[in-house]
Amino acid sequence: MCVDTVPTPELLRDQAPVVVPPRSTLTFQFERAPREVSASRWNNTQYVKQEITGKKQNMIVVPSEEGTYMYEIFGKWTEGDVGYSFVIAVR
């Protein structure tokens, strides 16, 4: 997590979640492949490192338990880092 940004729960506080089925696979893509990619998720106040899968290391599987989850996807390049945040509701 970057120290110079707003925490994800605060950033997404007013964001409407996208509804997805349990155990759905979400795919993400960067325009240019990063040196390193990582993901994390929040459920209420619990922070969990998220496993990234797929041949291109660009997929995450959402939990089987219903609930609202906030995600961060981070890419790292020689020139710097970037993070993307979104919120889902598993139903």
MARGU-655711 format. One record per residue: residue number from 1; residue in three letters; x, y, z of N, C-alpha, C, CB in turn. Coordinates in Angstrom, 3 decimals, decimal comma. Glycine has a CB too. Example, Ala and Ser with C-alpha at 12.3 -4.5 7.8 and 13.67 -1.06 7.14 Angstrom:
# MARGU-655711
<pt pos="1" code="ALA" n_east="13,190" n_north="-5,690" n_up="7,800" ca_east="12,300" ca_north="-4,500" ca_up="7,800" c_east="13,200" c_north="-3,300" c_up="7,800" cb_east="11,308" cb_north="-4,473" cb_up="9,046"/>
<pt pos="2" code="SER" n_east="12,850" n_north="-2,250" n_up="7,080" ca_east="13,670" ca_north="-1,060" ca_up="7,140" c_east="12,900" c_north="0,030" c_up="7,870" cb_east="14,084" cb_north="-0,598" cb_up="5,725"/>
END
This chain:
# MARGU-655711
<pt pos="1" code="MET" n_east="0,838" n_north="-1,166" n_up="0,000" ca_east="0,000" ca_north="0,000" ca_up="0,000" c_east="0,893" c_north="1,242" c_up="0,000" cb_east="-0,959" cb_north="-0,009" cb_up="1,214"/>
<pt pos="2" code="CYS" n_east="0,554" n_north="2,211" n_up="-0,802" ca_east="1,318" ca_north="3,462" ca_up="-0,879" c_east="1,006" c_north="4,332" c_up="0,331" cb_east="1,000" cb_north="4,227" cb_up="-2,192"/>
<pt pos="3" code="VAL" n_east="2,016" n_north="4,995" n_up="0,860" ca_east="1,806" ca_north="5,837" ca_up="2,027" c_east="1,283" c_north="7,215" c_up="1,647" cb_east="3,093" cb_north="5,972" cb_up="2,809"/>
<pt pos="4" code="ASP" n_east="1,362" n_north="7,598" n_up="0,378" ca_east="0,927" ca_north="8,930" ca_up="-0,022" c_east="-0,434" c_north="8,926" c_up="-0,715" cb_east="1,956" cb_north="9,548" cb_up="-0,931"/>
<pt pos="5" code="THR" n_east="-1,248" n_north="7,890" n_up="-0,470" ca_east="-2,579" ca_north="7,811" ca_up="-1,052" c_east="-3,622" c_north="7,605" c_up="0,030" cb_east="-2,652" cb_north="6,683" cb_up="-2,080"/>
<pt pos="6" code="VAL" n_east="-4,875" n_north="7,814" n_up="-0,339" ca_east="-5,993" ca_north="7,583" ca_up="0,566" c_east="-6,200" c_north="6,073" c_up="0,687" cb_east="-7,296" cb_north="8,298" cb_up="0,058"/>
<pt pos="7" code="PRO" n_east="-6,442" n_north="5,550" n_up="1,894" ca_east="-6,681" ca_north="4,110" ca_up="2,052" c_east="-7,883" c_north="3,659" c_up="1,206" cb_east="-6,919" cb_north="3,765" cb_up="3,545"/>
<pt pos="8" code="THR" n_east="-7,802" n_north="2,469" n_up="0,655" ca_east="-8,835" ca_north="1,958" ca_up="-0,244" c_east="-10,241" c_north="2,012" c_up="0,349" cb_east="-8,514" cb_north="0,544" cb_up="-0,625"/>
<pt pos="9" code="PRO" n_east="-10,477" n_north="1,585" n_up="1,596" ca_east="-11,847" ca_north="1,674" ca_up="2,130" c_east="-12,400" c_north="3,110" c_up="2,110" cb_east="-11,878" cb_north="1,137" cb_up="3,561"/>
<pt pos="10" code="GLU" n_east="-11,565" n_north="4,078" n_up="2,389" ca_east="-12,002" ca_north="5,467" ca_up="2,363" c_east="-12,232" c_north="5,933" c_up="0,922" cb_east="-10,966" cb_north="6,369" cb_up="3,060"/>
<pt pos="11" code="LEU" n_east="-11,353" n_north="5,547" n_up="0,028" ca_east="-11,451" ca_north="5,924" ca_up="-1,383" c_east="-12,732" c_north="5,387" c_up="-2,018" cb_east="-10,234" cb_north="5,410" cb_up="-2,152"/>
<pt pos="12" code="LEU" n_east="-13,138" n_north="4,175" n_up="-1,656" ca_east="-14,295" ca_north="3,526" ca_up="-2,266" c_east="-15,571" c_north="3,633" c_up="-1,440" cb_east="-13,988" cb_north="2,088" cb_up="-2,505"/>
<pt pos="13" code="ARG" n_east="-15,550" n_north="4,413" n_up="-0,403" ca_east="-16,676" ca_north="4,522" ca_up="0,524" c_east="-18,011" c_north="4,751" c_up="-0,184" cb_east="-16,426" cb_north="5,646" cb_up="1,499"/>
<pt pos="14" code="ASP" n_east="-18,070" n_north="5,617" n_up="-1,189" ca_east="-19,324" ca_north="5,963" ca_up="-1,861" c_east="-19,483" c_north="5,274" c_up="-3,215" cb_east="-19,407" cb_north="7,458" cb_up="-2,046"/>
<pt pos="15" code="GLN" n_east="-18,603" n_north="4,344" n_up="-3,533" ca_east="-18,641" ca_north="3,656" ca_up="-4,823" c_east="-19,644" c_north="2,502" c_up="-4,776" cb_east="-17,235" cb_north="3,135" cb_up="-5,204"/>
<pt pos="16" code="ALA" n_east="-20,537" n_north="2,435" n_up="-5,756" ca_east="-21,481" ca_north="1,315" ca_up="-5,842" c_east="-20,738" c_north="0,066" c_up="-6,302" cb_east="-22,657" cb_north="1,644" cb_up="-6,814"/>
<pt pos="17" code="PRO" n_east="-20,971" n_north="-1,075" n_up="-5,644" ca_east="-20,264" ca_north="-2,300" ca_up="-6,040" c_east="-20,832" c_north="-2,907" c_up="-7,319" cb_east="-20,327" cb_north="-3,326" cb_up="-4,918"/>
<pt pos="18" code="VAL" n_east="-19,977" n_north="-3,614" n_up="-8,032" ca_east="-20,386" ca_north="-4,419" ca_up="-9,175" c_east="-20,741" c_north="-5,795" c_up="-8,623" cb_east="-19,251" cb_north="-4,500" cb_up="-10,285"/>
<pt pos="19" code="VAL" n_east="-21,924" n_north="-6,308" n_up="-8,953" ca_east="-22,367" ca_north="-7,611" ca_up="-8,443" c_east="-21,794" c_north="-8,714" c_up="-9,316" cb_east="-23,920" cb_north="-7,699" cb_up="-8,400"/>
<pt pos="20" code="VAL" n_east="-21,164" n_north="-9,703" n_up="-8,661" ca_east="-20,567" ca_north="-10,849" ca_up="-9,364" c_east="-20,957" c_north="-12,143" c_up="-8,641" cb_east="-19,004" cb_north="-10,707" cb_up="-9,444"/>
<pt pos="21" code="PRO" n_east="-21,020" n_north="-13,252" n_up="-9,369" ca_east="-21,310" ca_north="-14,537" ca_up="-8,724" c_east="-20,127" c_north="-15,023" c_up="-7,882" cb_east="-21,667" cb_north="-15,592" cb_up="-9,782"/>
<pt pos="22" code="PRO" n_east="-20,396" n_north="-15,879" n_up="-6,896" ca_east="-19,316" ca_north="-16,461" ca_up="-6,095" c_east="-18,303" c_north="-17,195" c_up="-6,973" cb_east="-19,892" cb_north="-17,421" cb_up="-5,048"/>
<pt pos="23" code="ARG" n_east="-17,034" n_north="-17,117" n_up="-6,584" ca_east="-15,908" ca_north="-17,786" ca_up="-7,258" c_east="-15,712" c_north="-17,339" c_up="-8,704" cb_east="-16,114" cb_north="-19,280" cb_up="-7,228"/>
<pt pos="24" code="SER" n_east="-16,198" n_north="-16,151" n_up="-9,042" ca_east="-15,971" ca_north="-15,606" ca_up="-10,383" c_east="-14,493" c_north="-15,298" c_up="-10,573" cb_east="-16,821" cb_north="-14,332" cb_up="-10,612"/>
<pt pos="25" code="THR" n_east="-14,037" n_north="-15,385" n_up="-11,805" ca_east="-12,674" ca_north="-15,007" ca_up="-12,143" c_east="-12,710" c_north="-13,625" c_up="-12,777" cb_east="-12,013" cb_north="-16,049" cb_up="-13,098"/>
<pt pos="26" code="LEU" n_east="-11,964" n_north="-12,690" n_up="-12,207" ca_east="-11,846" ca_north="-11,342" ca_up="-12,749" c_east="-10,504" c_north="-11,241" c_up="-13,463" cb_east="-11,976" cb_north="-10,257" cb_up="-11,624"/>
<pt pos="27" code="THR" n_east="-10,520" n_north="-10,690" n_up="-14,662" ca_east="-9,299" ca_north="-10,524" ca_up="-15,449" c_east="-8,984" c_north="-9,045" c_up="-15,561" cb_east="-9,443" cb_north="-11,163" cb_up="-16,857"/>
<pt pos="28" code="PHE" n_east="-7,731" n_north="-8,692" n_up="-15,382" ca_east="-7,299" ca_north="-7,300" ca_up="-15,523" c_east="-6,135" c_north="-7,249" c_up="-16,502" cb_east="-6,892" cb_north="-6,688" cb_up="-14,143"/>
<pt pos="29" code="GLN" n_east="-5,922" n_north="-6,074" n_up="-17,068" ca_east="-4,883" ca_north="-5,930" ca_up="-18,086" c_east="-4,255" c_north="-4,546" c_up="-17,997" cb_east="-5,461" cb_north="-6,170" cb_up="-19,497"/>
<pt pos="30" code="PHE" n_east="-2,943" n_north="-4,503" n_up="-18,094" ca_east="-2,208" ca_north="-3,251" ca_up="-18,179" c_east="-1,830" c_north="-3,035" c_up="-19,645" cb_east="-0,936" cb_north="-3,266" cb_up="-17,253"/>
<pt pos="31" code="GLU" n_east="-1,779" n_north="-1,793" n_up="-20,065" ca_east="-1,390" ca_north="-1,491" ca_up="-21,438" c_east="0,022" c_north="-2,008" c_up="-21,731" cb_east="-1,467" cb_north="0,024" cb_up="-21,693"/>
<pt pos="32" code="ARG" n_east="0,891" n_north="-1,868" n_up="-20,749" ca_east="2,273" ca_north="-2,362" ca_up="-20,856" c_east="2,530" c_north="-3,241" c_up="-19,637" cb_east="3,324" cb_north="-1,169" cb_up="-20,943"/>
<pt pos="33" code="ALA" n_east="3,082" n_north="-4,410" n_up="-19,845" ca_east="3,281" ca_north="-5,362" ca_up="-18,750" c_east="4,200" c_north="-4,793" c_up="-17,672" cb_east="3,858" cb_north="-6,673" cb_up="-19,286"/>
<pt pos="34" code="PRO" n_east="3,766" n_north="-4,834" n_up="-16,411" ca_east="4,618" ca_north="-4,370" ca_up="-15,309" c_east="5,696" c_north="-5,401" c_up="-14,968" cb_east="3,764" cb_north="-4,073" cb_up="-14,063"/>
<pt pos="35" code="ARG" n_east="6,743" n_north="-4,919" n_up="-14,250" ca_east="7,784" ca_north="-5,827" ca_up="-13,745" c_east="7,203" c_north="-6,737" c_up="-12,676" cb_east="8,988" cb_north="-5,033" cb_up="-13,178"/>
<pt pos="36" code="GLU" n_east="6,265" n_north="-6,168" n_up="-11,935" ca_east="5,681" ca_north="-6,879" ca_up="-10,795" c_east="4,223" c_north="-6,452" c_up="-10,666" cb_east="6,474" cb_north="-6,590" cb_up="-9,468"/>
<pt pos="37" code="VAL" n_east="3,374" n_north="-7,389" n_up="-10,273" ca_east="1,967" ca_north="-7,078" ca_up="-10,042" c_east="1,544" c_north="-7,736" c_up="-8,734" cb_east="1,071" cb_north="-7,562" cb_up="-11,234"/>
<pt pos="38" code="SER" n_east="0,687" n_north="-7,059" n_up="-7,987" ca_east="0,174" ca_north="-7,616" ca_up="-6,743" c_east="-1,277" c_north="-7,182" c_up="-6,568" cb_east="1,039" cb_north="-7,167" cb_up="-5,530"/>
<pt pos="39" code="ALA" n_east="-1,982" n_north="-7,907" n_up="-5,719" ca_east="-3,386" ca_north="-7,591" ca_up="-5,468" c_east="-3,690" c_north="-7,823" c_up="-3,998" cb_east="-4,322" cb_north="-8,445" cb_up="-6,366"/>
<pt pos="40" code="SER" n_east="-4,667" n_north="-7,084" n_up="-3,508" ca_east="-5,131" ca_north="-7,259" ca_up="-2,133" c_east="-6,620" c_north="-6,960" c_up="-2,091" cb_east="-4,345" cb_north="-6,336" cb_up="-1,141"/>
<pt pos="41" code="ARG" n_east="-7,263" n_north="-7,420" n_up="-1,019" ca_east="-8,694" ca_north="-7,150" ca_up="-0,875" c_east="-9,032" c_north="-6,859" c_up="0,581" cb_east="-9,530" cb_north="-8,339" cb_up="-1,391"/>
<pt pos="42" code="TRP" n_east="-10,129" n_north="-6,139" n_up="0,765" ca_east="-10,667" ca_north="-5,831" ca_up="2,082" c_east="-12,078" c_north="-6,375" c_up="2,160" cb_east="-10,641" cb_north="-4,303" cb_up="2,364"/>
<pt pos="43" code="ASN" n_east="-12,431" n_north="-6,917" n_up="3,316" ca_east="-13,803" ca_north="-7,261" ca_up="3,649" c_east="-14,014" c_north="-6,631" c_up="5,012" cb_east="-14,073" cb_north="-8,847" cb_up="3,647"/>
<pt pos="44" code="ASN" n_east="-14,754" n_north="-5,539" n_up="5,033" ca_east="-14,900" ca_north="-4,699" ca_up="6,222" c_east="-13,528" c_north="-4,115" c_up="6,565" cb_east="-15,489" cb_north="-5,516" cb_up="7,434"/>
<pt pos="45" code="THR" n_east="-12,900" n_north="-4,545" n_up="7,645" ca_east="-11,601" ca_north="-3,980" ca_up="8,019" c_east="-10,460" c_north="-4,978" c_up="7,835" cb_east="-11,636" cb_north="-3,508" cb_up="9,461"/>
<pt pos="46" code="GLN" n_east="-10,749" n_north="-6,175" n_up="7,329" ca_east="-9,720" ca_north="-7,201" ca_up="7,159" c_east="-9,024" c_north="-7,041" c_up="5,810" cb_east="-10,334" cb_north="-8,611" cb_up="7,280"/>
<pt pos="47" code="TYR" n_east="-7,692" n_north="-6,941" n_up="5,839" ca_east="-6,850" ca_north="-6,798" ca_up="4,651" c_east="-6,212" c_north="-8,141" c_up="4,355" cb_east="-5,762" cb_north="-5,694" cb_up="4,849"/>
<pt pos="48" code="VAL" n_east="-6,358" n_north="-8,631" n_up="3,115" ca_east="-5,832" ca_north="-9,932" ca_up="2,733" c_east="-5,088" c_north="-9,811" c_up="1,414" cb_east="-6,961" cb_north="-10,976" cb_up="2,627"/>
<pt pos="49" code="LYS" n_east="-3,876" n_north="-10,372" n_up="1,344" ca_east="-3,160" ca_north="-10,425" ca_up="0,073" c_east="-3,913" c_north="-11,390" c_up="-0,825" cb_east="-1,660" cb_north="-10,865" cb_up="0,262"/>
<pt pos="50" code="GLN" n_east="-4,176" n_north="-10,985" n_up="-2,054" ca_east="-4,965" ca_north="-11,765" ca_up="-3,000" c_east="-4,048" c_north="-12,527" c_up="-3,944" cb_east="-5,917" cb_north="-10,856" cb_up="-3,794"/>
<pt pos="51" code="GLU" n_east="-4,307" n_north="-13,808" n_up="-4,130" ca_east="-3,526" ca_north="-14,606" ca_up="-5,079" c_east="-3,885" c_north="-14,196" c_up="-6,505" cb_east="-3,778" cb_north="-16,127" cb_up="-4,867"/>
<pt pos="52" code="ILE" n_east="-2,871" n_north="-14,044" n_up="-7,335" ca_east="-3,043" ca_north="-13,723" ca_up="-8,749" c_east="-2,734" c_north="-14,986" c_up="-9,534" cb_east="-2,121" cb_north="-12,524" cb_up="-9,198"/>
<pt pos="53" code="THR" n_east="-3,597" n_north="-15,306" n_up="-10,515" ca_east="-3,438" ca_north="-16,527" ca_up="-11,285" c_east="-3,393" c_north="-16,222" c_up="-12,777" cb_east="-4,572" cb_north="-17,504" cb_up="-10,976"/>
<pt pos="54" code="GLY" n_east="-3,330" n_north="-17,263" n_up="-13,571" ca_east="-3,340" ca_north="-17,125" ca_up="-15,022" c_east="-1,931" c_north="-17,110" c_up="-15,595" cb_east="-4,074" cb_north="-15,859" cb_up="-15,424"/>
<pt pos="55" code="LYS" n_east="-1,820" n_north="-17,498" n_up="-16,847" ca_east="-0,517" ca_north="-17,534" ca_up="-17,511" c_east="0,127" c_north="-16,159" c_up="-17,542" cb_east="-0,658" cb_north="-18,073" cb_up="-18,928"/>
<pt pos="56" code="LYS" n_east="-0,691" n_north="-15,116" n_up="-17,659" ca_east="-0,169" ca_north="-13,747" ca_up="-17,727" c_east="-0,196" c_north="-13,059" c_up="-16,364" cb_east="-0,972" cb_north="-12,928" cb_up="-18,733"/>
<pt pos="57" code="GLN" n_east="-0,498" n_north="-13,831" n_up="-15,317" ca_east="-0,609" ca_north="-13,264" ca_up="-13,964" c_east="-1,547" c_north="-12,052" c_up="-13,974" cb_east="0,793" cb_north="-12,856" cb_up="-13,421"/>
<pt pos="58" code="ASN" n_east="-2,768" n_north="-12,261" n_up="-14,516" ca_east="-3,715" ca_north="-11,163" ca_up="-14,650" c_east="-5,135" c_north="-11,561" c_up="-14,254" cb_east="-3,708" cb_north="-10,653" cb_up="-16,068"/>
<pt pos="59" code="MET" n_east="-5,268" n_north="-12,532" n_up="-13,361" ca_east="-6,589" ca_north="-12,983" ca_up="-12,936" c_east="-6,643" c_north="-13,130" c_up="-11,421" cb_east="-6,948" cb_north="-14,312" cb_up="-13,613"/>
<pt pos="60" code="ILE" n_east="-7,817" n_north="-12,822" n_up="-10,875" ca_east="-8,075" ca_north="-13,097" ca_up="-9,465" c_east="-9,426" c_north="-13,792" c_up="-9,368" cb_east="-8,046" cb_north="-11,781" cb_up="-8,604"/>
<pt pos="61" code="VAL" n_east="-9,569" n_north="-14,672" n_up="-8,398" ca_east="-10,828" ca_north="-15,376" ca_up="-8,156" c_east="-11,453" c_north="-14,767" c_up="-6,911" cb_east="-10,608" cb_north="-16,930" cb_up="-7,989"/>
<pt pos="62" code="VAL" n_east="-12,714" n_north="-14,362" n_up="-7,032" ca_east="-13,395" ca_north="-13,729" ca_up="-5,899" c_east="-13,836" c_north="-14,805" c_up="-4,909" cb_east="-14,618" cb_north="-12,888" cb_up="-6,381"/>
<pt pos="63" code="PRO" n_east="-14,088" n_north="-14,423" n_up="-3,669" ca_east="-14,475" ca_north="-15,409" ca_up="-2,652" c_east="-15,801" c_north="-16,106" c_up="-2,974" cb_east="-14,575" cb_north="-14,733" cb_up="-1,294"/>
<pt pos="64" code="SER" n_east="-16,009" n_north="-17,253" n_up="-2,352" ca_east="-17,280" ca_north="-17,970" ca_up="-2,496" c_east="-18,325" c_north="-17,436" c_up="-1,519" cb_east="-17,073" cb_north="-19,478" cb_up="-2,274"/>
<pt pos="65" code="GLU" n_east="-17,873" n_north="-16,754" n_up="-0,474" ca_east="-18,785" ca_north="-16,207" ca_up="0,525" c_east="-19,396" c_north="-14,905" c_up="0,034" cb_east="-18,058" cb_north="-15,982" cb_up="1,855"/>
<pt pos="66" code="GLU" n_east="-20,712" n_north="-14,755" n_up="0,224" ca_east="-21,373" ca_north="-13,512" ca_up="-0,146" c_east="-20,857" c_north="-12,369" c_up="0,719" cb_east="-22,902" cb_north="-13,646" cb_up="-0,011"/>
<pt pos="67" code="GLY" n_east="-20,842" n_north="-11,186" n_up="0,152" ca_east="-20,391" ca_north="-10,015" ca_up="0,878" c_east="-19,870" c_north="-8,964" c_up="-0,066" cb_east="-19,329" cb_north="-10,386" cb_up="1,881"/>
<pt pos="68" code="THR" n_east="-19,443" n_north="-7,859" n_up="0,500" ca_east="-18,867" ca_north="-6,761" ca_up="-0,270" c_east="-17,367" c_north="-6,760" c_up="-0,041" cb_east="-19,497" cb_north="-5,388" cb_up="0,127"/>
<pt pos="69" code="TYR" n_east="-16,602" n_north="-6,678" n_up="-1,131" ca_east="-15,143" ca_north="-6,743" ca_up="-1,082" c_east="-14,543" c_north="-5,595" c_up="-1,884" cb_east="-14,636" cb_north="-8,098" cb_up="-1,620"/>
<pt pos="70" code="MET" n_east="-13,517" n_north="-5,000" n_up="-1,340" ca_east="-12,773" ca_north="-3,942" ca_up="-2,027" c_east="-11,429" c_north="-4,516" c_up="-2,456" cb_east="-12,584" cb_north="-2,679" cb_up="-1,109"/>
<pt pos="71" code="TYR" n_east="-11,030" n_north="-4,192" n_up="-3,674" ca_east="-9,787" ca_north="-4,717" ca_up="-4,235" c_east="-8,844" c_north="-3,600" c_up="-4,637" cb_east="-10,079" cb_north="-5,601" cb_up="-5,434"/>
<pt pos="72" code="GLU" n_east="-7,555" n_north="-3,905" n_up="-4,573" ca_east="-6,490" ca_north="-3,061" ca_up="-5,119" c_east="-5,621" c_north="-3,938" c_up="-5,998" cb_east="-5,645" cb_north="-2,376" cb_up="-3,984"/>
<pt pos="73" code="ILE" n_east="-5,308" n_north="-3,443" n_up="-7,186" ca_east="-4,366" ca_north="-4,102" ca_up="-8,085" c_east="-3,212" c_north="-3,128" c_up="-8,276" cb_east="-5,039" cb_north="-4,505" cb_up="-9,470"/>
<pt pos="74" code="PHE" n_east="-1,976" n_north="-3,563" n_up="-8,011" ca_east="-0,798" ca_north="-2,708" ca_up="-8,142" c_east="0,105" c_north="-3,215" c_up="-9,251" cb_east="-0,027" cb_north="-2,639" cb_up="-6,818"/>
<pt pos="75" code="GLY" n_east="0,593" n_north="-2,295" n_up="-10,072" ca_east="1,608" ca_north="-2,604" ca_up="-11,070" c_east="2,857" c_north="-1,800" c_up="-10,767" cb_east="1,096" cb_north="-2,308" cb_up="-12,500"/>
<pt pos="76" code="LYS" n_east="4,015" n_north="-2,430" n_up="-10,935" ca_east="5,293" ca_north="-1,747" ca_up="-10,691" c_east="6,139" c_north="-1,794" c_up="-11,955" cb_east="6,057" cb_north="-2,395" cb_up="-9,497"/>
<pt pos="77" code="TRP" n_east="6,622" n_north="-0,628" n_up="-12,363" ca_east="7,502" ca_north="-0,475" ca_up="-13,502" c_east="8,761" c_north="0,254" c_up="-13,045" cb_east="6,797" cb_north="0,287" cb_up="-14,657"/>
<pt pos="78" code="THR" n_east="9,776" n_north="0,280" n_up="-13,863" ca_east="10,999" ca_north="1,010" ca_up="-13,553" c_east="10,684" c_north="2,483" c_up="-13,311" cb_east="12,027" cb_north="0,857" cb_up="-14,691"/>
<pt pos="79" code="GLU" n_east="9,738" n_north="3,027" n_up="-14,084" ca_east="9,391" ca_north="4,450" ca_up="-13,995" c_east="8,511" c_north="4,793" c_up="-12,792" cb_east="8,688" cb_north="4,875" cb_up="-15,256"/>
<pt pos="80" code="GLY" n_east="7,901" n_north="3,798" n_up="-12,152" ca_east="7,037" ca_north="4,064" ca_up="-11,005" c_east="5,961" c_north="3,009" c_up="-10,845" cb_east="6,399" cb_north="5,426" cb_up="-11,137"/>
<pt pos="81" code="ASP" n_east="5,072" n_north="3,252" n_up="-9,906" ca_east="4,014" ca_north="2,310" ca_up="-9,559" c_east="2,649" c_north="2,941" c_up="-9,807" cb_east="4,142" cb_north="1,862" cb_up="-8,088"/>
<pt pos="82" code="VAL" n_east="1,638" n_north="2,071" n_up="-9,988" ca_east="0,262" ca_north="2,544" ca_up="-10,107" c_east="-0,652" c_north="1,523" c_up="-9,433" cb_east="-0,141" cb_north="2,760" cb_up="-11,611"/>
<pt pos="83" code="GLY" n_east="-1,726" n_north="2,019" n_up="-8,852" ca_east="-2,698" ca_north="1,149" ca_up="-8,212" c_east="-4,099" c_north="1,476" c_up="-8,680" cb_east="-2,608" cb_north="1,266" cb_up="-6,700"/>
<pt pos="84" code="TYR" n_east="-4,906" n_north="0,454" n_up="-8,823" ca_east="-6,303" ca_north="0,594" ca_up="-9,220" c_east="-7,169" c_north="-0,043" c_up="-8,143" cb_east="-6,568" cb_north="-0,058" cb_up="-10,616"/>
<pt pos="85" code="SER" n_east="-8,275" n_north="0,603" n_up="-7,810" ca_east="-9,172" ca_north="0,091" ca_up="-6,765" c_east="-10,583" c_north="-0,048" c_up="-7,303" cb_east="-9,164" cb_north="1,015" cb_up="-5,532"/>
<pt pos="86" code="PHE" n_east="-11,291" n_north="-1,059" n_up="-6,818" ca_east="-12,692" ca_north="-1,247" ca_up="-7,197" c_east="-13,379" c_north="-2,052" c_up="-6,098" cb_east="-12,818" cb_north="-1,967" cb_up="-8,589"/>
<pt pos="87" code="VAL" n_east="-14,710" n_north="-2,052" n_up="-6,136" ca_east="-15,493" ca_north="-2,754" ca_up="-5,125" c_east="-16,491" c_north="-3,682" c_up="-5,825" cb_east="-16,231" cb_north="-1,744" cb_up="-4,187"/>
<pt pos="88" code="ILE" n_east="-16,646" n_north="-4,898" n_up="-5,265" ca_east="-17,601" ca_north="-5,861" ca_up="-5,799" c_east="-18,518" c_north="-6,341" c_up="-4,678" cb_east="-16,870" cb_north="-7,058" cb_up="-6,461"/>
<pt pos="89" code="ALA" n_east="-19,673" n_north="-6,869" n_up="-5,068" ca_east="-20,579" ca_north="-7,545" ca_up="-4,146" c_east="-20,766" c_north="-8,960" c_up="-4,661" cb_east="-21,955" cb_north="-6,790" cb_up="-4,017"/>
<pt pos="90" code="VAL" n_east="-20,391" n_north="-9,948" n_up="-3,871" ca_east="-20,564" ca_north="-11,345" ca_up="-4,259" c_east="-21,956" c_north="-11,744" c_up="-3,822" cb_east="-19,463" cb_north="-12,281" cb_up="-3,622"/>
<pt pos="91" code="ARG" n_east="-22,754" n_north="-12,172" n_up="-4,801" ca_east="-24,142" ca_north="-12,587" ca_up="-4,534" c_east="-24,463" c_north="-13,856" c_up="-5,301" cb_east="-25,140" cb_north="-11,466" cb_up="-4,916"/>
END
